[in-house]
Amino acid sequence: MRVSFVSMAVMLALALGTSACGYKAEIAQLETFVSQRDARIGTLETQVRDLEGVRGRLDSQVKELEGALAAKEAERAGLAAALARVAAGVSAEKDKVRAAEEATALKDAELAQMRKALEELLVRKRQAEARVQQFRDLVERFRSLIDAGTLQVRIDGGRMVLVLATDVLFAAGSADLSPAGKIALADVAAILGPMSDRRFQVAGHTDGVPINTSRYPSNWFLASARAINVVEHLLASGMSGPQVSAASYGDTLPVADNATPEGRAQNRRIEIVVVPDLSQLPGFEELNEL
């Protein structure tokens, strides 16, 4: 391409009619320009090769970095999987902890109920022991009357009951107290009177033989009259009004067979019932609030 360019310059010089010296000068200038251009092109080509070398090294470094990045991403994925497994394990352990806490709370509630039941049982036990002791004390107080056969002390339906045979207190078919009956009731009043914190109910019972008189139209009337007369004599012997009351059961609650004289004698009776104190029962406070 350089020769072609020179030839063109020579032809141009001939056409213009330039002199030989001018032609040589132009040729020299052109050759200098071409030489300089070739030098620049060589420099550029060297720079291009250098840049291509740099690019090659950069490509190699990029590939190395891409490999390292892929390894790091794989390592990160492994760590993420491990973290997920750990998180799953932690969640499972939290579930176990919650289940254990719930089970513990349930056991605590059961223990609290058991403690409450135990406390109530101990209260009942103490109350039962107190009632047993009261019964023993009552038996001892009436020991002389019991030994004399005047009365009995027994537990009936969870109540302490003093039983007096009406044959001692009254004549047959009558509600009038006998002298011996008045003496026996005075002894009873002397023992029960000081027990001002207790209440007593006098209950009249007859045997199964019907009665129908102008004074006592039925067994209910006879039993009622006897109970009232006993209450009045207890009051006259020193007991206070709020301590005693009267009730009639007629022949409805026999304790023996009315078919025999012995059985009928047992059914004809006056019972002095020690009225239970409800305030000593478990749950009384809750019941009282209703």
Helices and strands as residue ranges (DSSP letters): H 2-16, H 20-141, H 143-147, E 151-156, E 159-165, H 166-169, H 179-192, E 200-205, H 219-236, G 241-243, E 244-250, H 261-267, E 269-274, G 278-280, H 284-288
